[in-house]
Amino acid sequence: MRRVFITGVSGVGKSTVIGALAALGYAAIDTDFGGYCSPAPDVEPPKPTAEPGWVWNEARLRRLLDAGGDPLFVSGCVPNQGLFYADFDRIVLLSAATEVVRRRLLGRSGNDYGKAPGQLEQALRDQAEVEPLLRAGATLEIDTDAPLETVTARLLEHALERGRQGRSPLD
């Protein structure tokens, strides 16, 4: 089974890309929704939508990976994601310039993260501090300032080719 993890900080387009993949008929899961995240890895999610700082519920993510489609695309950015890097054939980092992230967070609808006091600043700190760690474990980085069709095509080309597995920067 081909498994692809799509990661990146808030505002780079993970939800948009995973939605585009789902629209194309692929098994595509945004782990910010559906009860995949919780306050601790072994705590049942108290609600279906993730909160900042939450982690993957490890049992639920394991069930998803064991039962997912072929190929399976999973998106998210959580502190414990590195524990699952070996379970993915590809790890794709989505990135964008700081000003693009700022504009997207302030203008997006359907997700209010980035609009409350301090959240935009935290998201930009995450971009500076967390993104380099994500880059170290990625098998491909895609700048999402390109058109969605271009981003999706590049991701699919990389995801469906044969080759090396992604590894956590902590390995």
C-alpha positions as CSV (number, residue, x, y, z in Angstrom):
1,M,0.0,0.0,0.0
2,R,1.3,3.4,-0.9
3,R,1.0,5.9,2.0
4,V,1.8,9.6,1.6
5,F,2.0,12.1,4.5
6,I,1.4,15.8,3.6
7,T,2.7,18.2,6.3
8,G,3.5,21.9,6.8
9,V,2.7,24.7,9.2
10,S,-0.7,26.5,9.4
11,G,-1.6,28.4,6.2
12,V,0.5,26.5,3.6
13,G,-2.5,24.8,2.1
14,K,-2.7,21.3,3.5
15,S,-6.5,21.2,3.7
16,T,-6.8,22.7,0.2
17,V,-4.5,20.1,-1.3
18,I,-6.0,17.2,0.6
19,G,-9.5,18.4,-0.6
20,A,-8.2,18.5,-4.2
21,L,-6.9,14.9,-3.9
22,A,-10.2,13.8,-2.5
23,A,-12.0,15.5,-5.3
24,L,-9.9,13.5,-7.7
25,G,-11.1,10.3,-6.0
26,Y,-8.1,9.5,-3.8
27,A,-8.4,8.3,-0.2
28,A,-7.4,11.6,1.4
29,I,-7.7,12.4,5.1
30,D,-7.2,15.7,6.9
31,T,-6.3,14.7,10.4
32,D,-7.5,18.1,11.8
33,F,-11.0,16.7,11.4
34,G,-12.7,13.4,12.1
35,G,-11.3,12.8,15.6
36,Y,-7.7,11.9,14.8
37,C,-6.3,14.4,17.2
38,S,-6.5,14.7,21.0
39,P,-4.8,16.5,23.9
40,A,-2.6,13.4,24.5
41,P,-1.7,10.4,22.3
42,D,-3.6,7.9,24.4
43,V,-6.7,10.1,25.2
44,E,-9.9,9.7,23.3
45,P,-10.6,12.8,21.3
46,P,-13.1,15.0,23.1
47,K,-14.3,16.5,19.9
48,P,-13.9,15.8,16.1
49,T,-11.9,19.0,15.3
50,A,-8.2,19.4,16.4
51,E,-7.1,22.2,18.6
52,P,-3.6,23.9,18.5
53,G,-1.0,21.8,20.3
54,W,-3.0,18.6,20.1
55,V,-1.3,15.4,18.9
56,W,-2.5,12.4,16.9
57,N,-4.4,9.8,18.9
58,E,-2.0,7.0,18.1
59,A,-4.5,4.1,18.1
60,R,-6.9,6.0,15.7
61,L,-4.1,6.9,13.4
62,R,-2.8,3.3,13.4
63,R,-6.3,2.1,12.5
64,L,-6.4,4.6,9.6
65,L,-3.0,3.6,8.3
66,D,-3.9,-0.1,8.5
67,A,-7.3,0.3,6.8
68,G,-6.7,3.2,4.4
69,G,-7.0,3.1,0.6
70,D,-4.2,2.6,-1.9
71,P,-2.8,5.2,-2.3
72,L,-3.7,6.9,1.0
73,F,-3.0,10.6,1.5
74,V,-2.9,11.9,5.1
75,S,-2.3,15.5,6.1
76,G,-1.5,17.2,9.4
77,C,1.1,18.8,11.5
78,V,1.3,17.6,15.1
79,P,4.1,17.1,17.6
80,N,4.0,13.3,17.5
81,Q,4.0,12.8,13.7
82,G,7.6,11.7,13.6
83,L,6.6,8.5,15.4
84,F,4.8,7.5,12.2
85,Y,7.3,8.6,9.5
86,A,8.4,5.0,8.9
87,D,4.8,4.1,8.1
88,F,4.8,6.5,5.1
89,D,6.3,5.9,1.7
90,R,6.5,9.6,1.0
91,I,6.5,12.7,3.2
92,V,5.7,15.9,1.4
93,L,6.3,19.3,3.0
94,L,4.1,22.1,1.8
95,S,5.6,25.5,2.3
96,A,5.0,29.1,1.3
97,A,6.6,32.5,1.9
98,T,5.9,34.2,5.2
99,E,3.7,36.9,3.6
100,V,1.7,34.2,1.7
101,V,1.1,32.4,5.0
102,R,0.1,35.6,6.8
103,R,-2.3,36.6,4.0
104,R,-3.9,33.1,3.9
105,L,-4.3,32.9,7.7
106,L,-5.9,36.3,7.9
107,G,-8.2,35.8,4.9
108,R,-9.3,32.2,5.2
109,S,-12.8,31.0,6.0
110,G,-13.8,27.7,7.5
111,N,-10.9,27.7,10.0
112,D,-10.4,30.6,12.3
113,Y,-6.9,29.6,13.5
114,G,-4.6,32.6,13.0
115,K,-7.2,35.3,13.7
116,A,-7.4,35.3,17.5
117,P,-4.8,37.4,19.4
118,G,-1.4,35.8,19.4
119,Q,-2.3,33.0,16.9
120,L,-0.8,34.7,13.8
121,E,2.4,35.4,15.6
122,Q,2.5,31.8,16.9
123,A,1.9,30.5,13.4
124,L,4.8,32.6,12.0
125,R,7.1,31.4,14.8
126,D,6.2,27.9,13.9
127,Q,7.1,28.6,10.4
128,A,10.5,29.8,11.4
129,E,11.2,27.1,14.1
130,V,9.2,24.0,13.1
131,E,9.3,24.1,9.3
132,P,13.1,23.4,9.2
133,L,12.5,20.2,11.3
134,L,9.7,19.2,8.9
135,R,12.0,19.8,5.9
136,A,14.6,17.5,7.4
137,G,12.2,14.5,7.2
138,A,10.6,15.4,3.9
139,T,11.1,13.5,0.7
140,L,9.8,16.5,-1.3
141,E,9.0,20.2,-0.6
142,I,6.4,22.0,-2.7
143,D,5.9,25.7,-2.7
144,T,2.2,26.2,-2.6
145,D,2.3,29.7,-4.0
146,A,2.0,27.9,-7.4
147,P,-1.5,27.1,-8.8
148,L,-3.4,24.3,-7.0
149,E,-3.3,22.1,-10.1
150,T,0.5,22.4,-10.3
151,V,0.9,21.6,-6.7
152,T,-1.4,18.6,-6.9
153,A,0.3,17.3,-10.1
154,R,3.7,17.6,-8.5
155,L,2.6,15.9,-5.4
156,L,1.0,13.0,-7.3
157,E,4.0,12.5,-9.5
158,H,6.2,12.2,-6.4
159,A,3.7,10.2,-4.4
160,L,3.2,7.5,-7.0
161,E,6.8,7.0,-8.0
162,R,8.8,4.2,-6.5
163,G,11.8,5.0,-4.2
164,R,13.1,5.8,-0.8
165,Q,10.9,6.0,2.3
166,G,10.7,9.2,4.4
167,R,12.4,9.3,7.7
168,S,11.9,11.3,10.8
169,P,14.6,13.9,11.5
170,L,14.7,12.3,15.0
171,D,15.9,8.9,13.5
